[in-house]
Amino acid sequence: MQLVSFPVFVGFVNGLAVVIGLSQLPNFEDDDGSYVSGSKLALTLMHCAIAFAIVMLFPFVTKRFPATLVAILSALFIEHVFELG
């Protein structure tokens, strides 16, 4: 027996995704309030693309470790090695 129907569940999760996404927008602003551009934006998009690729492709390599954990650790490693942060 389901307590909540599937369409209600999907709507709730989509609404939650929108709220989380909108709450991340201030992280893409510079000190003067304008949105980032240039190399800083390119590095941010590169991090997003790498993390997305790891999350989508890593389960094909092994299911022993969670792909999201590998993506987070990879991002931390890249930030530390290249001193981007």
C-alpha positions as CSV (number, residue, x, y, z in Angstrom):
1,M,0.0,0.0,0.0
2,Q,1.4,3.4,-1.0
3,L,0.8,6.3,1.3
4,V,1.6,8.9,-1.4
5,S,0.8,8.4,-5.1
6,F,3.6,8.5,-7.6
7,P,2.6,11.8,-9.3
8,V,2.5,13.5,-6.0
9,F,5.9,12.1,-5.1
10,V,7.4,13.2,-8.5
11,G,5.9,16.7,-8.1
12,F,7.4,17.0,-4.6
13,V,10.9,15.9,-5.7
14,N,10.8,18.3,-8.7
15,G,9.8,21.1,-6.5
16,L,12.6,20.3,-4.1
17,A,15.0,20.3,-7.0
18,V,13.9,23.7,-8.0
19,V,14.3,25.1,-4.5
20,I,17.8,23.6,-4.2
21,G,18.8,24.9,-7.6
22,L,17.6,28.4,-6.9
23,S,19.4,28.4,-3.5
24,Q,22.7,27.7,-5.3
25,L,22.5,30.8,-7.6
26,P,24.2,33.1,-5.1
27,N,27.3,30.8,-5.3
28,F,27.7,31.9,-8.9
29,E,28.0,35.6,-8.1
30,D,31.2,37.7,-7.7
31,D,31.8,40.0,-4.8
32,D,30.1,42.9,-6.7
33,G,26.9,40.9,-7.3
34,S,27.4,40.1,-11.0
35,Y,27.4,36.5,-12.2
36,V,30.8,34.9,-12.8
37,S,32.3,34.8,-16.3
38,G,35.4,33.9,-18.0
39,S,37.9,31.4,-16.6
40,K,36.1,31.1,-13.3
41,L,32.9,30.1,-15.0
42,A,34.8,27.7,-17.3
43,L,36.3,26.0,-14.2
44,T,32.9,25.8,-12.5
45,L,31.3,24.2,-15.6
46,M,34.3,21.8,-15.9
47,H,33.8,20.7,-12.3
48,C,30.1,20.1,-13.0
49,A,30.8,18.2,-16.2
50,I,33.4,16.0,-14.5
51,A,31.2,15.3,-11.5
52,F,28.2,14.5,-13.8
53,A,30.3,12.1,-15.9
54,I,31.6,10.3,-12.8
55,V,28.1,9.9,-11.4
56,M,26.7,8.6,-14.7
57,L,29.7,6.4,-15.8
58,F,31.3,5.1,-12.6
59,P,28.6,2.5,-11.9
60,F,29.7,0.8,-15.1
61,V,33.2,0.4,-13.7
62,T,32.3,-0.9,-10.3
63,K,29.4,-0.8,-7.9
64,R,31.7,-1.3,-4.9
65,F,31.8,2.5,-4.1
66,P,29.0,5.0,-4.4
67,A,29.5,7.1,-7.6
68,T,28.5,10.3,-5.8
69,L,31.2,9.8,-3.2
70,V,33.8,9.3,-5.9
71,A,32.6,12.5,-7.6
72,I,32.9,14.5,-4.4
73,L,36.4,13.1,-3.6
74,S,37.5,13.7,-7.2
75,A,36.4,17.4,-7.0
76,L,38.2,17.8,-3.7
77,F,41.3,16.2,-5.2
78,I,41.2,18.5,-8.3
79,E,40.7,21.6,-6.1
80,H,43.6,20.6,-3.8
81,V,46.1,19.6,-6.5
82,F,45.5,22.6,-8.8
83,E,44.9,25.0,-5.8
84,L,41.8,26.4,-7.5
85,G,39.9,27.2,-4.3
